[in-house]
Each structure stands twice: as structure tokens, then as C-alpha cells.
Amino acid sequence: MLIARAPVRISFAGGGTDLPSYYLRHGGAVVSASIDKYFYVFMTVDKSDTIQIMSSDYQTFFRQAAVDTMIWDGDLALPRAILNHFNIHEGLSVFLASQVPPGTGLGSSSTVAVAVIKAVTSLLGLGLSKQEIAELACFIEIEKLGMPIGKQDQFAAAYGGVNALSFTADGVVVEPLRLRPETIERLERSLLLFYTGAARESARVLGEQNRSTLANDAQVVASLHALKQMAVEVRRCLQSGRLDAFGEILHAGWEQKKRLASGISNPRIDEWYDTARRHGALGGKITGAGGGGFLMLYCPAGTAGSVTEALEADGLKRMDFAIDFDGAKILVNNSLPLAVARNA
């Protein structure tokens, strides 16, 4: 048995500038933090001539014999594409489970890719670095599966921690932010996550943003320029411990983000956000591409209780969390390398 996990993330600033349609022309910048909510992969090597994949989140099951050609579409396309990449067609059972619902804006799809790659490469005895794992996850999701997504989530899941990410045609650079312990503690106290109960389809929102960026839509490109600059400012605020200023930038960023595509917000989300601001929150955003999922808010000292009470009275559920500094990790590995185990 091998058990691997990878963390989901919350993005503070620069989201959208990690899409190739933007960063290949202008360069992108994102600041994000990984949190202690994880995607888990359980792998068992056996001597069967099949591959089996089960997902608790999607309540689905896939089984394929080694003699059949692996096709990565439909249910569980992502783990199937990863197994195909490593030429694994038999003798493996995979179980997938997450601590957060899928489609909630915490980067869970890319976290799946990172966790599965971490597990598979460990079974194969390959020593991939965090950078290599993230880059491979990007390749499989974006190039192999054609998903219209960016690159920040894969690197957040692989690295863990609070990071400043830069995106250019030459690649992705990850700069861990060495924040003071008291800043991390205040940040964890002041940032709140509320589940709106509405999953969303990021591909539609990101697809619209991609098309607008490629068409050089003036409003969309100007908003992305502004979001990239806010990533620079957020980094400075975090490094200097100016968290209330950080909260104000979150608010400005949310106003810019809503200009990127239709469906990023809606009247219900706007109402929840306004309620939070009336009760003391300085800023926030819907996590991920938008449209639903988790509402993230920055609440200065003394306001978290009243914000929580107001939003929970309106039906939202708060999820406690802390920052994860491990990134993708093997928790248990008492399995022999895959080739050895099958020949034992």
C-alpha cells in the first residue's frame, strides 16, 4: 500500500495571469498559499492484468484490462492519462478521495494530478523534484488533456507554503515567501473560508477569459495587468506584515476579477460579499475561476466572529484551515517498486 497526498490552495492575487494566453505575451505573477485540506491517493500493487480506479468524490469506478487501449476521456480521465503517460496498464488499484468537494475553486483538479504523479513516481522508484512533478502535471492537464487552465495550482500543490509564482515563456519560477511566524499566525486567524454550497465549472469561465485575452479585449487585458501588479503588492504586504493593507488589495482584486468573464460573480455572491463587508471584512473573493465554491474573506482583528455569525445565518458554512508547508508528500509506502512487486 502507498498513500500520497497533496494540498489544495487559496490564491491571493494574480489569478488569470497564469494562463498561456496572457503570460506568453506579458508575463504573469501570482501569490498563493497551500492549505491543510488534501487530496489523497491510495495505491495497491497486485498481479492482476487490469487497472482499477475508484473515486469517492465522483462516486465512480473504472476498470480496464491490459489488452485494451487506454483512452483518457469521460470519467476519471486525469488519472487514466497519468497512468498512460507512465505506461502502466495492469496490476494496480487506485482509490482517490478529497477533503473538499470538487469544483469549489481550491485547485482540486490540479491537486489530483500532482498527488497521482507523486504516488506513481514513488511506486516506480523515480525521484522527481517538486518542480518536475508540477511541470509534468501541467503538461498532462494542459497539453495532453487540452484543459483551458493555468499553471498556478499545480505548483502550489507540489511545493506547499506561501509562494510568489512568476510565469513566462521560459517556464515557471517559484519563490517561497519566508514570512515571520507572527505574520503566518495572524494570516491564519484573519482569513476565513465559507462554502457557498455551489460547485462551479471553471473551464467555461476560463475559456471565456482565454478567448477575450487572445482577442486582445482591452478591458480584460487591462484587468489582468492590474491583477498582476496586485500580486507584487500582496507579496510586499505579506513580507512586511501589513495584513490590513493586504485585505484592501483583496477587495480591489475582486473588483478587477469580476471584469474578466461573465459568471465570475452573481447576485447571491455579491450579497454575501456585501454582508461580510458590512460586518467588518476588508476584502475577499470567490476562490478559483469564480461562479461558486468557497468565499474567502480577510477579517481584521475583532471582526471574524461577527462576519461568521452573519454569513452562517445566511446559510454559508465556514471551513477552518491552516497553511500547509509540506506540499505533495508520501504518507505511507510499504510497497515494493511496481516492477519488483509484480514479479515477486
C-alpha positions in Angstrom: 0.0 0.0 0.0 1.2 3.5 -0.9 -0.6 6.6 0.3 0.2 10.1 -1.1 -1.4 13.4 -0.6 -1.2 17.0 -2.0 -2.7 20.2 -0.6 -5.3 22.5 -2.3 -4.6 26.2 -2.4 -6.1 29.7 -1.9 -4.9 32.3 -4.4 -4.4 35.8 -3.1 -3.6 37.8 -6.3 -2.7 37.5 -9.9 -5.1 34.7 -10.8 -5.7 34.6 -14.5 -2.2 35.8 -15.4 -1.0 32.2 -15.2 -2.9 31.3 -18.4 -0.7 31.0 -21.5 -2.9 33.4 -23.5 -1.7 36.1 -21.1 1.7 35.2 -19.7 3.2 34.3 -23.1 2.7 37.9 -24.1 3.0 39.8 -20.9 4.4 37.5 -18.2 2.3 36.5 -15.2 2.5 36.7 -11.4 0.5 35.0 -8.7 0.8 34.9 -4.9 -0.9 31.9 -3.3 -0.9 29.7 -0.2 -1.4 25.9 0.1 -3.7 24.9 2.9 -4.2 21.8 5.1 -7.0 20.3 3.1 -5.8 17.4 1.0 -6.4 15.2 -2.0 -5.4 11.6 -1.1 -4.3 8.7 -3.4 -4.2 5.1 -2.2 -2.4 2.7 -4.5 -2.1 -1.1 -4.2 0.0 -3.2 -6.5 -1.3 -6.7 -7.4 -0.7 -9.4 -10.0 -3.9 -8.8 -12.0 -4.0 -7.9 -15.6 -6.2 -4.9 -15.0 -6.2 -1.3 -13.8 -8.9 -0.3 -11.4 -9.6 3.3 -10.3 -12.2 4.4 -7.8 -13.2 7.9 -6.8 -15.2 8.6 -3.6 -15.8 12.3 -4.7 -17.4 11.4 -8.0 -18.7 8.1 -6.8 -17.5 6.3 -9.9 -15.4 3.3 -10.8 -13.2 2.4 -13.8 -11.7 -0.9 -14.7 -9.7 -1.8 -17.8 -7.8 -4.9 -18.9 -4.2 -4.6 -20.1 -5.1 -5.8 -23.6 -7.4 -2.8 -24.1 -6.1 0.5 -25.3 -6.2 3.2 -22.5 -8.4 6.1 -23.6 -8.4 9.2 -21.4 -11.8 10.7 -21.8 -15.0 10.7 -19.7 -14.9 9.7 -16.1 -11.5 9.7 -14.3 -9.8 11.0 -17.5 -7.0 12.6 -15.5 -5.7 9.6 -13.5 -6.1 7.5 -16.6 -4.0 9.9 -18.6 -1.3 9.8 -16.0 -1.1 6.0 -15.8 -0.9 6.0 -19.6 1.9 8.5 -19.6 3.9 6.1 -17.4 2.9 3.1 -19.5 1.1 1.4 -16.6 -1.7 -0.8 -17.9 -2.0 -3.6 -15.3 -1.5 -4.7 -11.8 -2.7 -1.5 -10.0 -5.7 -0.5 -7.9 -6.1 3.2 -7.2 -8.5 4.9 -4.8 -9.0 8.7 -4.8 -10.5 10.9 -2.1 -10.6 14.5 -1.2 -11.3 16.6 1.9 -13.0 19.3 -0.2 -15.8 18.9 -2.8 -14.7 19.0 -6.4 -15.3 22.2 -8.4 -15.0 24.5 -5.4 -12.2 26.8 -6.6 -9.4 25.5 -4.5 -7.4 24.0 -7.4 -8.6 20.5 -6.7 -8.2 19.2 -10.3 -4.5 20.1 -10.5 -4.1 18.8 -6.9 -5.4 15.4 -8.2 -2.7 15.5 -10.9 0.1 16.3 -8.5 -0.9 13.7 -6.0 -1.3 10.9 -8.5 2.0 11.8 -10.2 3.7 11.8 -6.7 2.2 8.4 -6.0 3.1 6.8 -9.3 6.6 8.1 -9.5 7.2 6.8 -5.9 5.9 3.4 -6.9 8.2 3.4 -9.9 11.2 4.5 -7.8 11.6 7.8 -9.7 12.9 10.7 -7.7 11.1 13.6 -9.3 11.6 17.1 -7.7 8.7 19.3 -6.8 9.4 21.4 -9.9 9.4 18.3 -12.1 6.1 17.0 -10.6 4.4 20.3 -11.2 5.7 20.7 -14.7 4.5 17.2 -15.6 1.1 17.9 -14.1 0.8 21.0 -16.3 1.8 19.0 -19.4 -0.8 16.3 -18.8 -3.6 18.6 -17.9 -2.9 21.4 -20.5 -1.2 19.6 -23.4 -2.4 16.0 -23.1 -6.0 16.7 -22.0 -6.4 20.1 -23.5 -7.8 21.7 -20.4 -8.1 25.5 -20.6 -6.4 26.2 -17.3 -3.4 28.0 -15.9 -0.3 26.7 -14.1 -0.5 28.1 -10.6 -2.5 25.2 -9.0 0.0 22.5 -9.9 2.9 24.4 -8.4 1.0 25.2 -5.2 0.1 21.6 -4.7 3.7 20.4 -5.4 5.5 22.9 -3.2 3.2 23.8 -0.3 3.7 27.0 1.7 3.1 30.7 0.7 4.7 31.4 -2.7 5.2 34.1 -5.3 5.0 32.5 -8.7 6.1 34.0 -12.0 5.1 32.7 -15.4 7.0 33.4 -18.7 7.6 31.6 -22.0 10.8 30.2 -20.3 8.9 28.5 -17.5 7.6 28.9 -14.0 9.7 30.2 -11.1 8.5 29.5 -7.5 9.8 31.8 -4.8 8.8 30.7 -1.3 7.9 33.7 0.9 9.7 33.4 4.3 7.1 35.1 6.4 7.6 35.9 10.1 5.8 33.3 12.4 3.6 36.1 13.8 2.5 37.1 10.3 1.5 33.5 9.5 -0.4 33.2 12.7 -2.3 36.4 12.1 -2.9 35.5 8.5 -4.5 32.1 9.5 -6.7 33.9 12.1 -7.8 36.6 9.7 -8.5 34.6 6.6 -11.9 32.9 6.6 -13.3 30.4 4.1 -17.0 29.9 3.6 -18.5 27.1 1.5 -21.3 28.6 -0.7 -22.7 25.1 -1.5 -22.4 25.8 -5.2 -19.8 23.9 -7.2 -18.8 25.6 -10.5 -17.3 24.7 -13.9 -14.0 26.6 -14.2 -13.5 25.5 -17.8 -16.3 27.7 -19.0 -15.2 30.8 -17.2 -11.5 30.3 -18.1 -12.4 29.5 -21.7 -14.2 32.9 -22.0 -11.3 34.7 -20.4 -8.9 32.9 -22.7 -10.8 33.9 -25.8 -11.1 37.5 -24.7 -7.3 37.7 -23.9 -6.4 36.2 -27.3 -8.7 38.7 -28.9 -6.8 41.4 -27.0 -10.0 42.6 -25.4 -9.0 46.0 -23.8 -11.0 45.6 -20.6 -9.9 42.0 -19.9 -6.2 42.7 -20.6 -6.2 45.9 -18.5 -7.8 43.9 -15.6 -5.1 41.2 -15.9 -2.4 43.9 -15.9 -3.9 45.3 -12.7 -4.2 41.8 -11.1 -0.5 41.1 -11.9 0.6 44.4 -10.2 -1.6 43.5 -7.2 0.4 40.2 -6.9 3.5 42.3 -6.5 1.8 44.5 -3.9 0.4 41.5 -2.0 3.9 40.0 -1.8 5.2 43.2 -0.2 2.4 43.4 2.3 2.9 39.8 3.4 6.6 40.2 3.7 6.3 43.4 5.8 3.3 42.1 7.9 0.9 44.8 6.7 -2.1 42.5 6.6 -4.9 45.1 6.7 -3.4 46.6 3.5 -3.3 43.0 2.1 -7.0 42.8 2.9 -7.7 46.0 1.0 -5.8 44.7 -2.0 -8.0 41.6 -2.0 -11.1 43.8 -2.3 -9.6 45.8 -5.2 -8.6 42.5 -6.9 -12.1 41.1 -6.6 -13.5 44.2 -8.3 -11.0 43.6 -11.2 -11.6 39.9 -11.3 -15.3 40.3 -12.0 -14.4 42.1 -15.3 -12.6 39.1 -16.7 -15.6 37.0 -17.7 -19.3 36.6 -17.2 -20.4 34.3 -14.4 -17.5 35.0 -12.1 -20.0 36.5 -9.6 -23.8 36.6 -9.3 -26.3 38.5 -7.2 -26.2 35.9 -4.4 -22.4 36.0 -4.2 -22.5 39.8 -4.3 -25.0 39.8 -1.4 -22.8 37.5 0.7 -19.7 39.6 0.0 -21.5 42.9 0.8 -22.8 41.3 4.1 -19.3 40.3 5.0 -18.0 43.9 4.3 -20.8 45.4 6.4 -19.7 43.2 9.3 -16.0 44.2 9.2 -14.3 42.2 6.4 -11.9 44.3 4.4 -11.8 42.3 1.3 -12.1 38.9 -0.3 -13.0 36.9 -3.4 -14.6 33.8 -4.7 -11.7 31.2 -4.9 -10.6 29.9 -8.2 -12.1 30.9 -11.6 -15.3 32.1 -9.9 -19.0 31.4 -10.1 -19.3 29.5 -6.8 -17.3 27.3 -4.4 -15.6 29.0 -1.5 -15.8 32.6 -0.5 -12.5 33.8 1.0 -12.5 36.8 3.3 -9.9 38.8 5.1 -11.2 40.0 8.5 -9.1 42.3 10.7 -8.8 41.7 14.4 -12.1 41.6 16.3 -14.4 41.1 13.2 -14.2 37.4 12.4 -16.9 36.4 14.8 -19.5 38.9 13.6 -18.7 38.0 9.9 -19.0 34.3 10.6 -22.3 34.8 12.5 -23.8 36.9 9.7 -22.8 34.6 6.9 -23.7 31.4 8.7 -27.1 32.9 9.4 -27.5 33.2 5.7 -26.7 29.6 5.1 -23.0 29.5 4.4 -20.7 27.1 6.2 -17.2 28.2 7.5 -14.3 25.8 7.0 -11.3 26.1 9.3 -7.9 25.7 7.8 -4.2 26.3 8.3 -1.3 26.8 5.9 0.4 23.7 4.6 4.2 23.8 4.2 4.8 20.2 3.0 3.3 20.2 -0.5 3.0 16.8 -2.2 4.0 14.1 0.2 4.2 10.3 0.6 2.5 9.3 3.9 2.8 5.5 3.8 4.9 3.4 1.4 5.3 -0.3 2.3 5.1 -1.4 -1.3 7.9 -2.6 -3.4 8.6 -0.7 -6.6 6.0 -1.5 -9.1 8.0 -3.7 -11.4 9.6 -5.6 -8.5 6.2 -6.2 -6.8 4.6 -7.6 -9.9 7.4 -10.1 -10.4 7.7 -11.1 -6.7 
